[in-house]
Amino acid sequence: MLTLRDIISNQDENITETKKYGMPCFCYKNKMFAYLWVDKKTQEPYILFVEGQHLEHPELETGNRSRMKIFRINPKADLPITTIKSLLHDALDLYRNGIIKIK
């Protein structure tokens, strides 16, 4: 979890970390873009992308959410760092490119 936190935090100098709904929340220029949490049923960590509906990747799950998507992390395997960084880059580009408006 600490490594995931570092990976997320180090993607851009404008990322800040806070806590929302009891979860570590990452903001880009004060706009929430990702959460880091553990699934209560499977005990697997995941990254939740707030604007996930704009992201396309075969490993992203929508579940019963309309806006958000999650990327599950297998705690027994090496972190898929390239995939994680690519997803974070795509998520941040939504904000950087004005697809998601920042006040």
C-alpha positions as CSV (number, residue, x, y, z in Angstrom):
1,M,0.0,0.0,0.0
2,L,2.8,2.4,0.8
3,T,4.4,1.7,-2.6
4,L,1.1,2.4,-4.3
5,R,0.8,5.6,-2.4
6,D,4.3,6.7,-3.5
7,I,3.6,5.7,-7.1
8,I,0.4,7.8,-7.2
9,S,1.9,10.8,-5.3
10,N,5.0,10.9,-7.6
11,Q,3.1,11.2,-10.9
12,D,2.7,15.0,-10.7
13,E,3.8,17.8,-8.5
14,N,0.2,19.0,-8.3
15,I,-1.0,15.9,-6.5
16,T,-1.9,16.2,-2.9
17,E,-3.1,13.5,-0.5
18,T,-6.0,13.8,2.0
19,K,-8.5,11.5,3.6
20,K,-12.1,11.2,2.3
21,Y,-14.7,8.7,3.5
22,G,-12.0,7.1,5.6
23,M,-9.9,6.4,2.5
24,P,-6.6,7.9,1.3
25,C,-7.7,10.3,-1.4
26,F,-5.5,11.9,-4.1
27,C,-6.3,15.2,-5.6
28,Y,-5.0,17.0,-8.6
29,K,-5.1,20.7,-8.1
30,N,-7.6,20.1,-5.2
31,K,-9.9,18.0,-7.4
32,M,-10.3,14.4,-6.4
33,F,-9.0,11.9,-9.0
34,A,-8.1,8.7,-7.2
35,Y,-8.6,6.7,-4.0
36,L,-6.5,3.9,-2.5
37,W,-8.4,1.2,-0.6
38,V,-8.8,-2.5,0.2
39,D,-11.8,-4.5,-0.9
40,K,-13.6,-5.7,2.3
41,K,-14.6,-9.1,0.7
42,T,-11.4,-10.1,-1.1
43,Q,-8.9,-8.1,1.0
44,E,-7.3,-7.0,-2.3
45,P,-6.1,-3.4,-2.6
46,Y,-7.4,-1.3,-5.5
47,I,-7.0,2.1,-7.0
48,L,-10.4,3.8,-7.6
49,F,-10.4,6.4,-10.4
50,V,-13.0,9.0,-9.7
51,E,-13.6,9.8,-13.4
52,G,-13.2,6.2,-14.5
53,Q,-16.0,6.4,-17.0
54,H,-13.6,8.3,-19.3
55,L,-10.9,5.6,-19.1
56,E,-10.7,2.4,-21.2
57,H,-8.6,-0.5,-20.0
58,P,-9.5,-4.2,-19.9
59,E,-8.5,-4.5,-16.2
60,L,-10.7,-1.6,-15.0
61,E,-13.9,-2.7,-13.3
62,T,-17.1,-0.6,-13.2
63,G,-19.1,-2.9,-10.9
64,N,-22.3,-1.1,-10.0
65,R,-20.8,2.4,-10.3
66,S,-21.6,4.7,-13.2
67,R,-18.8,7.2,-12.8
68,M,-15.9,5.5,-11.1
69,K,-13.8,2.4,-12.0
70,I,-11.4,0.4,-10.0
71,F,-8.1,-1.3,-10.8
72,R,-7.5,-4.3,-8.5
73,I,-4.0,-5.1,-7.3
74,N,-3.0,-8.7,-6.6
75,P,-1.2,-8.6,-3.3
76,K,0.6,-11.9,-4.0
77,A,2.1,-10.7,-7.3
78,D,4.6,-8.1,-8.3
79,L,3.0,-4.7,-8.9
80,P,2.1,-4.0,-12.5
81,I,3.9,-0.7,-12.3
82,T,3.8,0.1,-16.1
83,T,0.0,-0.5,-16.1
84,I,-0.5,1.5,-12.9
85,K,1.5,4.5,-14.2
86,S,-0.2,4.4,-17.6
87,L,-3.6,4.4,-15.9
88,L,-2.6,7.3,-13.6
89,H,-1.2,9.2,-16.6
90,D,-4.5,8.8,-18.5
91,A,-6.5,9.8,-15.5
92,L,-4.4,12.9,-14.8
93,D,-4.6,13.9,-18.5
94,L,-8.4,14.2,-18.1
95,Y,-7.7,17.1,-15.8
96,R,-4.6,18.5,-17.5
97,N,-6.4,18.6,-20.9
98,G,-9.6,20.1,-19.5
99,I,-11.9,17.1,-20.1
100,I,-12.6,17.3,-16.4
101,K,-12.9,21.0,-15.4
102,I,-10.8,22.3,-12.5
103,K,-12.0,25.4,-10.7
